[in-house]
């Protein structure tokens, strides 16, 4: 049985981004079988991705309980939609926001794709969906993301989707990227930079 929630899901050519709920966080904590039942999707053997840890789940759960409005700016489970010769939906990763935009209009995003589904363009497609939702909110001026210099695929996703590197810490290897809403410019974030559509093959972040 799949989940039912009040928060809107995001749909792309191939994906459905399902916002985290307390019920989903509880299912995640109980293990892959519970998560599969709650999501109504196949969960890969490698789940969870290395950068998605129990502490992250606890933090998201606590935030959703403390501030129900945070559900608009939370983690999403990234599902490959059923259809076009594909059976039941499959959980391919996570992607989402690290809270609402701050006073400067900046919102942070993050993403991780399961090992079985990397290098199929899913991270690029999910990031484009996050950008579209973020820039639909007039408060958002900048969408930011951080990664590491060693994660070349992650950097590739950000470059493709229009982000620009703004800082780099030589000691830690942390790199920060931003995509800015230009004044007076209508944000067209339906396609990654230089790509004809988001269903094309691309590098996928870990």
PyMOL commands that set and color helices and strands:
alter all, ss='L'
color gray80, all
select helices_A, chain A and resi 22-30+32-39+54-66+68-73+115-117+122-135+152-160
alter helices_A, ss='H'
color red, helices_A
select strands_A, chain A and resi 10-11+15-19+42-43+75-80+90-97+106-113+142-148+164-168+174-180
alter strands_A, ss='S'
color yellow, strands_A
deselect
rebuild
show_as cartoon
